């Protein structure tokens, strides 16, 4: 019985952590990012995902919204995933598909939206 209670407490903790992370109350987790990236449909002109520095953050004013900005390695050499606070997020624009903007609503079943960052 003790084992069952411990498992139930652990499961509740994981569910609460995932929910609060999606709301922006706590930092995002790498497993959440991996799940988002598994669902990405990159634009036809985009480069391979591995060539981008990928910044993600929870949008504090929009519960459940996760935003990302991907900068191609020719713009940002820090290729890979970076979880940042919204205040520290990059806000580049006008780099064509050398810049990708990602929007994901955790309260929806819709896949993440990915757009190139302007002409170029």
HELIX and SHEET records of a PDB file:
HELIX    1   1 UNK A    2  UNK A   23  1                                  22    
HELIX    2   2 UNK A   30  UNK A   38  1                                   9    
HELIX    3   3 UNK A   49  UNK A   51  5                                   3    
HELIX    4   4 UNK A   86  UNK A   88  5                                   3    
HELIX    5   5 UNK A   96  UNK A   98  5                                   3    
SHEET    1   A 5 UNK A  80  UNK A  83  0                                        
SHEET    2   A 5 UNK A  52  UNK A  58  1                                        
SHEET    3   A 5 UNK A  65  UNK A  72 -1                                        
SHEET    4   A 5 UNK A  99  UNK A 105 -1                                        
SHEET    5   A 5 UNK A 113  UNK A 116 -1                                        
END                                                                             
